[in-house]
Amino acid sequence: MLAARGAVVGAVLILLLFALAFGGPYLTPWDYATPDFTALHQPPSAEHWFGTNGVGQDVFAQTVRGLQKSLIIGLLVALFSTVLASLVGACAGYFGGWADRALMFLVDLMLVFPSFLIITVVSPRLRSSGWIAFVLLLALFNWMITARVVRSMTISLREREFVRAARFMGVRPLRIISRHILPNVASFLIVDATIAVGGAVMSETALSYFGFGVRPPDVSLGTLLAAGTSEAPVFPWMFYFAAALLVLFVLAVNLIGDGLRDALDPTAGGAPRRSRRSVRPGRPGRSSRPDRPDLPNRPQRKRP
């Protein structure tokens, strides 16, 4: 029950954040890149709701633009990594043999690589390709754990009666995977993709904070936090608005993930367990058996 309420709260927060990200630019006359030289480091006011930065750019316009870019990157990374993980894991678990060994060797090899270090080295070389290349680079190192879980679930599913019946009927393996395997792991993939959005946004924010993600003149939550960190003690509005939106988004994603996990997989948690003292109905000699009503006293027979 608490998880369901948390999921509702998380969904409401996500909807509000998406509405702010994609509708916020229409609420202000200022563009995120247009400076106002008459208002430098101006605190929040009626004209500039979140204040301005050192060159007069509207912080509200920059914040909603950065939130929009971070959300788009997080959604695309989660989508690409989930699709790749489901295909690799399902193929490895269903075919087995050399295909399983080769794919799992690739997964183990990718897990060994220091992803953060590789992204920091490769990302500057892909600067001309734009942020789409950055999305693909993040998705490339964000699918391996999910693929291993999908593989283990597929191994147990391929011995089920409906999968064996489809195999004996001559159904092609790829059709079996798409029609019988993946729908039965969809609940896990939905939960994992939901949580992966929050992880991808955090990764993008960290990399952009250190200068390896989104590049100026474009903005994201990471670039806003990086620009406002040094000026936060004197001009706190340059840092705290972007930080608050990031915290709210990650919190909302985690609440939705917990709610979806409990809704789609009741055995994961949240279902009340039976106590050892709980009594099964119908068994004699237990406390759950309803008490018999008191019988009336029988008259005693008189001895002759």
SULNOR-V558722 format. One record per residue. N is the residue number from 1. SS is DSSP state (a for helix, b for strand, c for the rest). PSI is psi as a letter, one per 20 degrees, with the letter a starting at -180 (NA if undefined). D_FIRST is the distance of its C-alpha to the first C-alpha in Angstrom with 2 decimals. Layout:
# SULNOR-V558722
n/ss/psi/d_first
N/SS/PSI/D_FIRST
N/SS/PSI/D_FIRST
This chain:
# SULNOR-V558722
n/ss/psi/d_first
1/c/g/0.00
2/a/h/3.79
3/a/h/5.40
4/a/g/5.13
5/a/g/6.37
6/a/h/8.63
7/a/h/9.87
8/a/g/10.81
9/a/g/12.52
10/a/g/14.19
11/a/g/15.38
12/a/g/16.83
13/a/g/18.56
14/a/g/19.95
15/a/g/21.31
16/a/h/22.89
17/a/g/24.43
18/a/h/25.82
19/a/h/27.19
20/a/h/28.79
21/a/g/30.20
22/a/i/31.80
23/a/i/32.52
24/a/h/33.48
25/a/h/36.97
26/a/i/37.86
27/c/i/37.06
28/c/q/39.78
29/c/i/43.46
30/c/q/43.67
31/c/q/43.48
32/c/h/41.92
33/c/i/45.34
34/c/p/47.59
35/b/q/48.87
36/c/n/49.82
37/c/i/52.79
38/c/i/52.95
39/c/n/49.57
40/c/p/49.30
41/c/k/46.49
42/c/p/45.71
43/c/r/42.62
44/c/p/39.99
45/c/a/41.76
46/c/h/41.83
47/c/g/43.70
48/c/o/41.74
49/c/g/38.13
50/c/j/37.33
51/c/a/40.97
52/b/r/43.33
53/c/a/44.29
54/c/h/47.71
55/c/j/49.24
56/c/j/47.81
57/b/q/45.05
58/b/p/42.15
59/a/h/39.11
60/a/g/36.67
61/a/h/38.24
62/a/h/38.20
63/a/g/34.55
64/a/h/33.28
65/a/g/35.69
66/a/h/34.52
67/a/g/30.83
68/a/g/31.82
69/a/g/33.80
70/a/h/31.17
71/a/g/28.50
72/a/g/31.05
73/a/g/32.00
74/a/g/28.46
75/a/g/27.69
76/a/g/31.04
77/a/g/30.80
78/a/g/27.40
79/a/g/28.82
80/a/g/32.09
81/a/h/30.78
82/a/g/28.16
83/a/g/30.88
84/a/g/33.34
85/a/g/31.06
86/a/h/30.08
87/a/g/33.77
88/a/g/35.13
89/a/g/32.58
90/a/g/32.84
91/a/g/36.64
92/a/g/36.98
93/a/h/34.84
94/a/g/36.44
95/a/h/40.08
96/c/a/40.28
97/a/b/43.73
98/a/h/45.42
99/a/g/42.92
100/a/g/40.09
101/a/g/42.26
102/a/g/43.39
103/a/h/39.98
104/a/h/38.46
105/a/g/41.52
106/a/g/40.83
107/a/g/37.21
108/a/h/38.41
109/a/g/41.14
110/a/h/38.81
111/a/h/36.59
112/a/h/39.73
113/c/p/40.82
114/c/n/40.00
115/a/g/38.12
116/a/g/38.22
117/a/g/41.95
118/a/g/42.70
119/a/h/40.91
120/a/h/42.81
121/a/g/46.06
122/a/h/45.57
123/a/g/43.87
124/a/h/47.03
125/a/i/49.02
126/a/k/46.71
127/a/h/47.04
128/a/i/49.11
129/a/i/46.51
130/c/a/43.98
131/a/i/40.26
132/a/g/39.71
133/a/h/41.43
134/a/h/39.15
135/a/g/36.09
136/a/h/37.68
137/a/g/38.53
138/a/g/34.97
139/a/h/33.68
140/a/h/36.44
141/c/k/34.99
142/c/k/31.28
143/c/i/30.97
144/a/g/32.24
145/a/g/29.19
146/a/h/27.33
147/a/h/30.51
148/a/h/30.65
149/a/g/27.14
150/a/h/28.00
151/a/g/31.28
152/a/h/29.81
153/a/h/27.46
154/a/h/30.51
155/a/h/32.65
156/a/h/30.40
157/a/h/30.12
158/c/i/33.87
159/c/j/34.62
160/c/q/32.40
161/a/g/34.36
162/a/h/33.73
163/a/g/34.81
164/a/h/37.86
165/a/g/38.76
166/a/h/38.70
167/a/g/40.83
168/a/h/43.34
169/c/i/43.61
170/c/j/44.83
171/c/p/41.94
172/c/q/42.38
173/a/g/40.21
174/a/h/38.94
175/a/h/37.90
176/a/g/36.09
177/a/g/34.22
178/a/h/33.30
179/a/h/32.52
180/a/h/31.07
181/a/g/30.11
182/a/h/28.42
183/a/h/26.20
184/a/i/24.80
185/a/j/23.98
186/a/h/22.70
187/a/g/19.01
188/a/g/20.07
189/a/h/22.43
190/a/g/19.97
191/a/g/17.71
192/a/g/20.94
193/a/h/22.57
194/a/g/19.80
195/a/h/20.06
196/a/h/23.83
197/a/g/24.14
198/a/g/23.18
199/a/h/25.51
200/a/h/28.26
201/a/g/28.12
202/a/g/28.40
203/a/g/31.29
204/a/g/33.02
205/a/g/32.72
206/a/g/34.19
207/a/g/37.00
208/a/h/37.84
209/a/h/37.87
210/c/j/40.61
211/c/j/42.44
212/c/j/41.67
213/c/d/39.31
214/c/p/39.75
215/c/q/43.29
216/c/q/44.79
217/c/i/45.48
218/c/q/41.99
219/c/q/39.07
220/c/r/35.56
221/a/h/33.18
222/a/g/35.02
223/a/h/38.43
224/a/g/37.37
225/a/h/36.07
226/a/h/39.29
227/a/h/41.44
228/a/i/39.79
229/a/g/39.51
230/c/h/43.14
231/c/j/43.20
232/c/h/39.89
233/c/h/41.62
234/c/g/43.98
235/c/m/42.12
236/c/h/38.40
237/a/i/37.35
238/a/i/38.54
239/a/g/35.89
240/a/h/32.87
241/a/g/31.85
242/a/h/31.67
243/a/h/29.95
244/a/g/27.25
245/a/h/26.56
246/a/g/26.42
247/a/g/23.91
248/a/g/21.65
249/a/g/21.94
250/a/g/21.23
251/a/g/18.15
252/a/g/16.83
253/a/g/17.71
254/a/h/15.95
255/a/g/12.62
256/a/g/13.18
257/a/g/14.36
258/a/g/11.41
259/a/g/9.14
260/a/h/12.07
261/a/g/12.62
262/a/h/9.46
263/a/g/10.03
264/a/h/13.75
265/c/n/14.11
266/a/h/11.86
267/a/i/14.44
268/a/h/13.93
269/c/r/11.21
270/c/h/7.85
271/c/p/9.44
272/c/p/10.83
273/c/q/14.53
274/c/p/17.26
275/c/q/19.39
276/c/h/23.06
277/c/i/23.95
278/c/q/21.87
279/c/p/24.49
280/c/p/24.91
281/c/q/26.13
282/c/i/29.78
283/c/p/31.11
284/c/q/33.83
285/c/j/34.08
286/c/r/30.37
287/c/i/28.64
288/c/i/26.49
289/c/p/29.75
290/c/q/30.41
291/c/q/33.37
292/c/q/36.57
293/c/q/38.18
294/c/p/41.25
295/c/q/44.34
296/c/q/47.38
297/c/p/50.22
298/c/q/52.84
299/c/p/56.42
300/c/p/58.45
301/c/q/61.48
302/c/p/64.81
303/c/p/67.12
304/c/NA/70.57
